[in-house]
């Protein structure tokens, strides 16, 4: 049971990291990458927005960009949830 729980949380964390990295890469002509991007865009933004309502982007750059720590906070929440799940199960 611990292995399954660990795999699920690790997959969620890795998917969130992939979603974050793909956000920096312009649209590619590779169908596999675009399908992965579309899947991740359906899965993670609702959770990121939930965190973003509590933690606003912190630093505004001179060019108008912001640094958003919501994905990092979500990764930390998933890591804590993983530890709690191991404790409970």
VOTIKE-599812 format. One record per atom (N, C-alpha, C): x, y, z; atom name. Coordinates in nm, 2 decimals. Layout:
N
+--------+--------+--------+------+
!     xx !     yy !     zz ! name !
+--------+--------+--------+------+
!      X !      Y !      Z !   CA !
...
+--------+--------+--------+------+
END
This chain:
89
+--------+--------+--------+------+
!     xx !     yy !     zz ! name !
+--------+--------+--------+------+
!   0.08 !  -0.12 !   0.00 !    N !
!   0.00 !   0.00 !   0.00 !   CA !
!   0.09 !   0.13 !   0.00 !    C !
!   0.20 !   0.12 !   0.08 !    N !
!   0.29 !   0.24 !   0.08 !   CA !
!   0.35 !   0.27 !  -0.05 !    C !
!   0.38 !   0.16 !  -0.13 !    N !
!   0.44 !   0.18 !  -0.26 !   CA !
!   0.34 !   0.25 !  -0.35 !    C !
!   0.22 !   0.21 !  -0.35 !    N !
!   0.12 !   0.27 !  -0.44 !   CA !
!   0.09 !   0.41 !  -0.40 !    C !
!   0.08 !   0.44 !  -0.28 !    N !
!   0.06 !   0.58 !  -0.23 !   CA !
!   0.18 !   0.67 !  -0.28 !    C !
!   0.30 !   0.62 !  -0.25 !    N !
!   0.42 !   0.69 !  -0.29 !   CA !
!   0.43 !   0.71 !  -0.44 !    C !
!   0.39 !   0.62 !  -0.52 !    N !
!   0.39 !   0.63 !  -0.67 !   CA !
!   0.29 !   0.74 !  -0.71 !    C !
!   0.17 !   0.74 !  -0.65 !    N !
!   0.07 !   0.83 !  -0.69 !   CA !
!   0.12 !   0.98 !  -0.66 !    C !
!   0.17 !   1.00 !  -0.54 !    N !
!   0.21 !   1.13 !  -0.50 !   CA !
!   0.33 !   1.17 !  -0.58 !    C !
!   0.42 !   1.08 !  -0.61 !    N !
!   0.54 !   1.11 !  -0.69 !   CA !
!   0.50 !   1.15 !  -0.83 !    C !
!   0.40 !   1.08 !  -0.89 !    N !
!   0.35 !   1.11 !  -1.02 !   CA !
!   0.29 !   1.25 !  -1.03 !    C !
!   0.21 !   1.28 !  -0.92 !    N !
!   0.15 !   1.41 !  -0.92 !   CA !
!   0.26 !   1.52 !  -0.91 !    C !
!   0.36 !   1.50 !  -0.83 !    N !
!   0.47 !   1.60 !  -0.81 !   CA !
!   0.54 !   1.61 !  -0.94 !    C !
!   0.58 !   1.50 !  -1.00 !    N !
!   0.65 !   1.51 !  -1.13 !   CA !
!   0.57 !   1.57 !  -1.24 !    C !
!   0.44 !   1.55 !  -1.24 !    N !
!   0.35 !   1.61 !  -1.34 !   CA !
!   0.34 !   1.76 !  -1.32 !    C !
!   0.34 !   1.80 !  -1.20 !    N !
!   0.34 !   1.94 !  -1.17 !   CA !
!   0.47 !   2.01 !  -1.21 !    C !
!   0.58 !   1.95 !  -1.19 !    N !
!   0.71 !   2.00 !  -1.23 !   CA !
!   0.71 !   2.01 !  -1.39 !    C !
!   0.66 !   1.90 !  -1.45 !    N !
!   0.65 !   1.91 !  -1.60 !   CA !
!   0.56 !   2.02 !  -1.65 !    C !
!   0.45 !   2.04 !  -1.58 !    N !
!   0.36 !   2.15 !  -1.62 !   CA !
!   0.43 !   2.28 !  -1.61 !    C !
!   0.51 !   2.30 !  -1.50 !    N !
!   0.58 !   2.42 !  -1.48 !   CA !
!   0.69 !   2.45 !  -1.59 !    C !
!   0.76 !   2.34 !  -1.62 !    N !
!   0.87 !   2.35 !  -1.72 !   CA !
!   0.81 !   2.38 !  -1.85 !    C !
!   0.70 !   2.31 !  -1.89 !    N !
!   0.64 !   2.33 !  -2.02 !   CA !
!   0.58 !   2.47 !  -2.04 !    C !
!   0.56 !   2.53 !  -1.93 !    N !
!   0.51 !   2.67 !  -1.93 !   CA !
!   0.61 !   2.77 !  -1.99 !    C !
!   0.74 !   2.73 !  -1.98 !    N !
!   0.85 !   2.82 !  -2.03 !   CA !
!   0.89 !   2.79 !  -2.17 !    C !
!   0.84 !   2.68 !  -2.22 !    N !
!   0.88 !   2.63 !  -2.36 !   CA !
!   0.77 !   2.68 !  -2.46 !    C !
!   0.80 !   2.74 !  -2.56 !    N !
!   0.70 !   2.78 !  -2.66 !   CA !
!   0.64 !   2.66 !  -2.72 !    C !
!   0.52 !   2.68 !  -2.79 !    N !
!   0.45 !   2.57 !  -2.85 !   CA !
!   0.54 !   2.50 !  -2.95 !    C !
!   0.54 !   2.36 !  -2.95 !    N !
!   0.63 !   2.28 !  -3.03 !   CA !
!   0.54 !   2.21 !  -3.14 !    C !
!   0.60 !   2.16 !  -3.24 !    N !
!   0.53 !   2.09 !  -3.35 !   CA !
!   0.52 !   1.94 !  -3.32 !    C !
!   0.57 !   1.90 !  -3.20 !    N !
!   0.57 !   1.76 !  -3.16 !   CA !
!   0.43 !   1.73 !  -3.10 !    C !
!   0.36 !   1.64 !  -3.16 !    N !
!   0.22 !   1.60 !  -3.12 !   CA !
!   0.22 !   1.54 !  -2.98 !    C !
!   0.32 !   1.46 !  -2.94 !    N !
!   0.33 !   1.40 !  -2.81 !   CA !
!   0.35 !   1.50 !  -2.70 !    C !
!   0.43 !   1.60 !  -2.73 !    N !
!   0.45 !   1.71 !  -2.63 !   CA !
!   0.33 !   1.79 !  -2.61 !    C !
!   0.26 !   1.82 !  -2.72 !    N !
!   0.14 !   1.90 !  -2.71 !   CA !
!   0.03 !   1.83 !  -2.65 !    C !
!   0.02 !   1.70 !  -2.67 !    N !
!  -0.08 !   1.62 !  -2.60 !   CA !
!  -0.06 !   1.62 !  -2.45 !    C !
!   0.07 !   1.60 !  -2.41 !    N !
!   0.11 !   1.60 !  -2.27 !   CA !
!   0.08 !   1.74 !  -2.21 !    C !
!   0.11 !   1.84 !  -2.28 !    N !
!   0.08 !   1.98 !  -2.24 !   CA !
!  -0.07 !   2.00 !  -2.22 !    C !
!  -0.15 !   1.96 !  -2.31 !    N !
!  -0.29 !   1.97 !  -2.30 !   CA !
!  -0.35 !   1.89 !  -2.18 !    C !
!  -0.30 !   1.77 !  -2.16 !    N !
!  -0.34 !   1.70 !  -2.04 !   CA !
!  -0.31 !   1.77 !  -1.91 !    C !
!  -0.18 !   1.81 !  -1.90 !    N !
!  -0.14 !   1.88 !  -1.78 !   CA !
!  -0.21 !   2.01 !  -1.76 !    C !
!  -0.25 !   2.08 !  -1.87 !    N !
!  -0.32 !   2.20 !  -1.86 !   CA !
!  -0.47 !   2.18 !  -1.80 !    C !
!  -0.52 !   2.06 !  -1.82 !    N !
!  -0.65 !   2.03 !  -1.77 !   CA !
!  -0.64 !   1.99 !  -1.62 !    C !
!  -0.53 !   1.93 !  -1.58 !    N !
!  -0.52 !   1.87 !  -1.45 !   CA !
!  -0.48 !   1.97 !  -1.34 !    C !
!  -0.37 !   2.05 !  -1.37 !    N !
!  -0.31 !   2.13 !  -1.26 !   CA !
!  -0.36 !   2.27 !  -1.24 !    C !
!  -0.40 !   2.35 !  -1.34 !    N !
!  -0.44 !   2.48 !  -1.32 !   CA !
!  -0.55 !   2.51 !  -1.21 !    C !
!  -0.65 !   2.42 !  -1.20 !    N !
!  -0.75 !   2.45 !  -1.09 !   CA !
!  -0.68 !   2.44 !  -0.95 !    C !
!  -0.59 !   2.35 !  -0.93 !    N !
!  -0.52 !   2.35 !  -0.80 !   CA !
!  -0.42 !   2.46 !  -0.78 !    C !
!  -0.36 !   2.50 !  -0.89 !    N !
!  -0.26 !   2.62 !  -0.88 !   CA !
!  -0.34 !   2.74 !  -0.85 !    C !
!  -0.46 !   2.76 !  -0.92 !    N !
!  -0.54 !   2.88 !  -0.89 !   CA !
!  -0.59 !   2.88 !  -0.75 !    C !
!  -0.62 !   2.77 !  -0.69 !    N !
!  -0.66 !   2.76 !  -0.55 !   CA !
!  -0.55 !   2.81 !  -0.46 !    C !
!  -0.43 !   2.77 !  -0.49 !    N !
!  -0.32 !   2.82 !  -0.41 !   CA !
!  -0.29 !   2.97 !  -0.44 !    C !
!  -0.31 !   3.01 !  -0.56 !    N !
!  -0.28 !   3.14 !  -0.60 !   CA !
!  -0.38 !   3.24 !  -0.54 !    C !
!  -0.50 !   3.20 !  -0.50 !    N !
!  -0.59 !   3.29 !  -0.43 !   CA !
!  -0.54 !   3.32 !  -0.29 !    C !
!  -0.47 !   3.23 !  -0.23 !    N !
!  -0.41 !   3.25 !  -0.10 !   CA !
!  -0.28 !   3.32 !  -0.10 !    C !
!  -0.20 !   3.29 !  -0.20 !    N !
!  -0.06 !   3.34 !  -0.21 !   CA !
!  -0.05 !   3.41 !  -0.35 !    C !
!  -0.05 !   3.54 !  -0.34 !    N !
!  -0.04 !   3.62 !  -0.47 !   CA !
!   0.11 !   3.62 !  -0.52 !    C !
!   0.12 !   3.64 !  -0.65 !    N !
!   0.26 !   3.65 !  -0.70 !   CA !
!   0.34 !   3.76 !  -0.62 !    C !
!   0.46 !   3.73 !  -0.59 !    N !
!   0.53 !   3.81 !  -0.50 !   CA !
!   0.61 !   3.93 !  -0.55 !    C !
!   0.69 !   3.91 !  -0.66 !    N !
!   0.77 !   4.02 !  -0.70 !   CA !
!   0.73 !   4.06 !  -0.84 !    C !
!   0.72 !   4.19 !  -0.86 !    N !
!   0.69 !   4.24 !  -1.00 !   CA !
!   0.82 !   4.29 !  -1.06 !    C !
!   0.85 !   4.23 !  -1.17 !    N !
!   0.98 !   4.27 !  -1.24 !   CA !
!   0.95 !   4.41 !  -1.32 !    C !
!   1.05 !   4.47 !  -1.36 !    N !
!   1.04 !   4.60 !  -1.43 !   CA !
!   0.97 !   4.58 !  -1.56 !    C !
!   0.97 !   4.47 !  -1.63 !    N !
!   0.91 !   4.45 !  -1.75 !   CA !
!   0.76 !   4.41 !  -1.74 !    C !
!   0.71 !   4.41 !  -1.61 !    N !
!   0.57 !   4.38 !  -1.59 !   CA !
!   0.54 !   4.23 !  -1.55 !    C !
!   0.65 !   4.15 !  -1.56 !    N !
!   0.63 !   4.01 !  -1.52 !   CA !
!   0.62 !   3.99 !  -1.37 !    C !
!   0.57 !   3.88 !  -1.33 !    N !
!   0.56 !   3.84 !  -1.19 !   CA !
!   0.63 !   3.71 !  -1.16 !    C !
!   0.67 !   3.69 !  -1.04 !    N !
!   0.72 !   3.56 !  -1.00 !   CA !
!   0.62 !   3.49 !  -0.92 !    C !
!   0.57 !   3.38 !  -0.96 !    N !
!   0.46 !   3.31 !  -0.90 !   CA !
!   0.51 !   3.18 !  -0.83 !    C !
!   0.49 !   3.18 !  -0.70 !    N !
!   0.54 !   3.06 !  -0.62 !   CA !
!   0.43 !   2.96 !  -0.60 !    C !
!   0.32 !   2.97 !  -0.66 !    N !
!   0.21 !   2.88 !  -0.64 !   CA !
!   0.25 !   2.73 !  -0.67 !    C !
!   0.32 !   2.70 !  -0.79 !    N !
!   0.35 !   2.56 !  -0.81 !   CA !
!   0.45 !   2.51 !  -0.70 !    C !
!   0.54 !   2.59 !  -0.65 !    N !
!   0.63 !   2.54 !  -0.55 !   CA !
!   0.55 !   2.51 !  -0.42 !    C !
!   0.46 !   2.60 !  -0.38 !    N !
!   0.38 !   2.58 !  -0.27 !   CA !
!   0.29 !   2.45 !  -0.28 !    C !
!   0.24 !   2.43 !  -0.40 !    N !
!   0.16 !   2.31 !  -0.43 !   CA !
!   0.25 !   2.18 !  -0.42 !    C !
!   0.37 !   2.19 !  -0.46 !    N !
!   0.46 !   2.08 !  -0.45 !   CA !
!   0.49 !   2.05 !  -0.30 !    C !
!   0.51 !   2.15 !  -0.22 !    N !
!   0.53 !   2.13 !  -0.08 !   CA !
!   0.40 !   2.07 !  -0.01 !    C !
!   0.29 !   2.12 !  -0.05 !    N !
!   0.16 !   2.06 !   0.00 !   CA !
!   0.15 !   1.92 !  -0.03 !    C !
!   0.18 !   1.88 !  -0.16 !    N !
!   0.18 !   1.74 !  -0.20 !   CA !
!   0.28 !   1.65 !  -0.12 !    C !
!   0.40 !   1.71 !  -0.10 !    N !
!   0.50 !   1.64 !  -0.02 !   CA !
!   0.45 !   1.61 !   0.12 !    C !
!   0.39 !   1.71 !   0.18 !    N !
!   0.34 !   1.69 !   0.32 !   CA !
!   0.22 !   1.60 !   0.32 !    C !
!   0.14 !   1.60 !   0.22 !    N !
!   0.02 !   1.51 !   0.21 !   CA !
!   0.07 !   1.37 !   0.19 !    C !
!   0.18 !   1.35 !   0.12 !    N !
!   0.24 !   1.22 !   0.10 !   CA !
!   0.29 !   1.16 !   0.24 !    C !
!   0.36 !   1.25 !   0.31 !    N !
!   0.40 !   1.20 !   0.45 !   CA !
!   0.29 !   1.17 !   0.54 !    C !
!   0.18 !   1.25 !   0.53 !    N !
!   0.07 !   1.22 !   0.61 !   CA !
!   0.00 !   1.09 !   0.57 !    C !
!  -0.01 !   1.07 !   0.44 !    N !
!  -0.07 !   0.95 !   0.39 !   CA !
!   0.01 !   0.82 !   0.44 !    C !
!   0.14 !   0.84 !   0.44 !    N !
!   0.22 !   0.72 !   0.49 !   CA !
!   0.20 !   0.70 !   0.64 !    C !
!   0.18 !   0.81 !   0.71 !    N !
!   0.15 !   0.80 !   0.86 !   CA !
!   0.02 !   0.73 !   0.88 !    C !
!  -0.08 !   0.77 !   0.80 !    N !
!  -0.22 !   0.72 !   0.82 !   CA !
!  -0.23 !   0.57 !   0.78 !    C !
!  -0.17 !   0.54 !   0.66 !    N !
!  -0.18 !   0.41 !   0.61 !   CA !
!  -0.06 !   0.33 !   0.65 !    C !
+--------+--------+--------+------+
END
